[in-house]
Amino acid sequence: MVMALVICFAGISQSASDLQLQNLYSDAKAAEARGDLAGAAASYQAALKIAPRLGPAYNNLGAIYFKQGEYAKAASTLEQGLKINSNMTSASALLGMSLFQMGKYAEARSPLEAALSANPNDGNIELFLVNTLTRLGEFETAAQHLRHLANREPNDQHIWYLLGKVYTQLAQQALAKMNSIDPNSVWAHEISGEIMESMKNYDGAIVEYKKAVEVAPRQPGIHYKLGDLYWSLSQWDNATVEFQAELANDPANCMAQWKIGDTLVQQSIRPEEALSDIDKALTMCPNLTGARLDRGRLLLKLHRAEEAIPDLKTAASADPKEPTVHYSLAQAYRALGRAQNAQSEMEIFSKLDANARAATAQQAQEVINNKASPH
């Protein structure tokens, strides 16, 4: 991503060479407007022969070289201009970008940081700095900048994509350090499994989680992670075994207790048993939204619609954008003969479902666009 280049020519004196300088500036602007970058560069070069200490002319000439992809010339020209006037933010930014394009990442960092300090809201400069820092292996600092950008642009998927990549690098660094200490520790296998899972290498993640279980079978959390991966893969029997093992290690793990019941919900079997498991989870963690939704649907399936409504309403309040809970509410109201309420919930369901489909389509298109564009 390249920052917008603003051509400036401030500070031209009104001395004897004024008219010639003004004409050269006008010629440069006109040439650039018609796409004649070589002509624009020639005009700026001529201006600098007349006024060799005219800082903005170096900025403008450097910008032309940058546009032409002549990054070495751009860097040399911009460095000369900054020696005359070190406060030219655009020149600092362009110098850092030019050095980055030349692969001189260590040298690019300082001018980019200076430009960002002078203009902290310039996202283009900050992204160039992020890319520079990642090339230098400064992943923690890069993550700080990306979090800043994400806070300002929370819907920019490209920023979240870059942040995810940086976090992956940090995780890999941590894994390398842990492996250097003890490659067979429970922690090494656990984080290795997490990294593989984040990369959708589910088979590899299962292997690592199993190794972690073998090393420390009584450590809380390990069986749950393995069970949760099985659960996400719809391997219900394997998931149940691991969740039960987790509860043996940590009886207060309400997530494991809930998901034992949820595996039955997902298979549409033994609803009474599933309800018992979910009630136990909600006794431990009353605000467990997923369990509330499961409980409401189970009660509805057991023809206890009146009891289902409070749980379904709680789930709807906790996740107002989830369409399916409103569909379940409509079913509950219909079972109770409350046609108007049922119709209202179906209208909400239809609207949220359409929004969700549109958002999914937009996200898919943005992913395609991001893959097609150079980073």
N, C-alpha and C positions, 0 to 999 in steps of 0.2 A: 504494500500500500504506500503510495507516494503522496506527500503533503502537497497542498495547493501552493504553487509558487506565486508570490506577490512581487512583481517587479517595481522597485522603487528607485528614485533618482533624486532624493532630497539632498539639500545642502549645496546645490549648485550656486556658486557665488555670482554676483552681478558685476564682475570685473570685465576687463577687455575681452576675455575669451568667452564671455557669456553666450553670445549669439551662436558661435560655432558649436559650443557644447549643447546648447538647446536644440540645434538642428540635428546633431548627431543622436541625441536622445530621441527626438521625434522620428528620425530615420529608423532607429533600433526598434521602437515600438511598432512602427508601421510594418517593418520587415517581419517581426515576430507574429503580428496579427495575420499576415498572409502566409505564415508557415515557413518563412525564409529564415531559419535559425542561423545559417551561416552568415547571411547579411546582417542580422542583428548582432552577432558576435563581432563582426568586423567594425560595426559602428561603436560598440562599447570599447573595443581595443583602441580605436582612434581617439575616443574620449579620454582614455587613460594616458595616452601619449601627451595630451594637452594638460591633464590634471592627474598626475600619477598618485596623488594622495586622496583621491575622491573615493572614499570607502564604498558607498553604495554602488558605484560602477563595477567594483570587483564582485559584489554580491550578485548583480544582474548578469554579469558575464559568466560567473560560476553557475548560475541557474540555467543559462543557455547550454553550457557544456553538459550539465547534468541531464537536461532534456535530450541532448544528443547521445547520451550514453558514454561520453568521454569523461569518465569519472576521475582519472588521474589529473587531467587538465582542470577539472572542476575543483578538486581538492587543493591543488597548488594555487589556483586563483583565489579561492575563498580564504585560504590561510594568509595570503598577502593582505586581503581586505581586513581580516580580523586583527592583523598587526597594527593596522591604522585605526580601526574602531572595533574594539573587542565586544561592544555592546550590541552588535547586529545579530539579533536572535535568528533570523532566517538564514544568515550565513553560517552560524554555528550548526543549525539543523541540517542544512545542505552539506556541510563538510562531513558531519557524522554519517549521513546517508551515503555520501560518495565513498567514504572509507569503508563502510559496510559492504557496498557493492564491489569494492576491490578486495574484499576478504580480510581487511585489516581491522578485525573486530576489537582488539585491545585499544587501538588508536581511536576507533569510532566512538567508544564509550564516553569519553570526557566531553566532546562537543555536543553529543546528544543529551547528556545529563545537564549541561549548561543551558541548552535550548529549552529543555523541559522545565528547568527551574524558572526560567524567564517567562514561560508560557505553559503553566501546569495543566491547562485544559485541552491542549493539543493532542488528540488521540493518535494522530499519525506519527508524531514524534515519539510518543510513548511506545507505540507498537514497534517502531524501528529499534528503540532501546531494548525492548523485551527480546526481540530476535537476536540482538547483539549479545545480550546477557546469556541467552541460552547457548549461543555458539561458544561462549567463554566458560560454560559450565556453571554459571552463577544462577542456579535454578531457584533458590530461595528468594533472591532479590527480584528475579523475573516474576515469581509468583506474587510478590507484593504489588508490583505494578499491574499485573493482570487482575488482581482482586480490586484494585482501584478502578480500573477500566470497567470491570464487570458491575461494580456498584453504580457507575455512571450510565452504563449501557446494559442493563440487565437482560435485554432480549437479543443481544448480539451473540449468535451461536458461535461465530468464529472465535470470539474472545474466550468463551467457555471451552471450546475445543482446544485452544492453545493452553489454557489453564490445566485442563485434564492431562495434556501431554507433559507439562512441567511437573505436575504431581506424580505422574508415572515415573519420570526421571528421578525425582526425589525418593520415591519408594525403592527404585532400583539401587540407588546409592546406599540407602539404609540396608537393603538386603545384602549388598556386597560387603558392607561393614560387618553385618551380623555373621555372614558366612566366613569372614576372615577370623572371627572369634570362635565360632563353633557352628559348622555347616549342618550339624545334625540336631541342633536345639529345636525345641518346640516353637520358639519365636521365629526362627529362620524358615521353618516349613510353613508356619501360619502366614507370614507376610508374603512368602512366595506363592502360596495358594491365593491370597487376596489379589496379588498382581495378575496372576493368570486369569482369575475370575473377571477382573476388570477389563482384561483384553479378550474376554469371551472364549478363552481356552479352558473350557469347562472340564474336559478330561484331565488335563494337566492339573487343574485346581483340585479335583477330587483326589488325585494321587498325593498331592502335597498335604491336603487336610488329613488324609488317612495316615500319612507318616507322622503328622503332628499328634494325632490320636494315639499312635503306637508309642511315641516317645513319652507323652504325658496324658494317659487315659483319664486321669482324675482331675485334670485342670478345667475349671469352668470356662465355657465359651467355645471350646474347640468342637465338641460334638454339635453344638448349635450351628456353627458355621457350615459344617459338613451337611447337616440336616437341611439347613436353609437352601444350600445349593441343590440338593436333591429335590427339595420342595419346588424350587423355581423351574426345575427340569421335569416336573410332574412325576417324579419317581417316588410315589407316595409311600410304599412299604419301606424303602430305604430311609426316607425322611423320618417316618414314625420311629424307627429303631433309634436313630440318632437323637431325635428330640427326647425320647424316653431316657436315653443315656445321659443327656444333658440335665434332665430333671433329677436324676440320681446324684449328679455332682452339685447341682444348684437348684434346689426345690423352689426357689423364689423366681425362677426365670419364667415370667408370665408369657413371653413371646413363644417359648417352646411349648408351654401348656396350651396356648391358643392354637398353634399350628398343628398340634396333634388332632385337635378337633376339626381344624380347617381341612386337613387331608381327607377326612370323612365327608365334609361338605363338598369338596371338589369332586369326590367320587359318587356323591348322592347316595351314600349308604349310611346305615345305622344313625339316623338323626337324633335319637334320644341319647345315645352315647356321645355324639358330637356335642350336643347341647350341654351335657354334664361337664365335658372337658372345657368348653368355652366359659361356662359359669365359673369354674375354678380359676380360669385366667382373669376374668373380670373381677373376681373377689380380690385378687392380688393387684391388678392394674385396672381400675374402673374406667380410665380414659382411653383404653385401647380401642381405637376407632374401628379397625378391621374386625375385631372380635364383636363389637356392637353390631356391625353390619351382618356378620355371620349369624349372630344370635337372632336378629330380627328375621332373617330369611328362614332360619330353622323353625322359628315359632310359626311363621306363615305356612311353612310346609306341613307342620303338625296341626294345622287348622286352629291356631291360637292367634288369630289376626289382631284382636284387641291388645294382647300383650306385645305383639310385634311392633306396633306403631311407635311407642316411646323409643325403642332401640333404633329403629330406622330414622326417626326424626333426629336423634342424637348424631347418628352417622352422617346425615345430610348437613347438619350444622357444622360438623367438624370438617367436611369436605364438600363445600357447596357446588363445586364444579363437576362432581361425579354424577353422571346421568343415571346409572343403573339403580342407585338407591331410590330415586324418584319413581322408577318403574315398579320397584318392589312396594313402595308406599301406595302407588295406584292400585296394585293388586290387593293390598290389605284393605284399603277403603272400599274397593269393589266387593270384597268378600263380606264386608259389614253393611253393604247396601248404601254406602255414602257416595252416590254417583257424582255429585258435584266436586267433592274432594278428589275423587279418582280422576275426573277429567282434568282438574287443575294440575295434578301431579304428572299426568301424561303430557300435558302441554309443556311443563318444565322439562320433562325427560326429552321430548322431541327437540326442544331448543338447544339444550346442553349437548345432546348427541350430535346435532348438526354442527355446533361449534367445535366439538372435539374432532370430528372428521375433517373439518376445514383446517384446523390447527395442525393435524397430522399431515395433511397434504402439503401445507405450507412448509413445515419442518423438513419434509422429504425433499422438497424443491430446493430449500436453502442448503441442505447437505450436498445435493447434486451441484449446486452453484459453487459451494466452497471447494469441492473436489476439483471442479473445472478451473477455478482461478488459482494463479500462482500465490504462494505464501511467502 
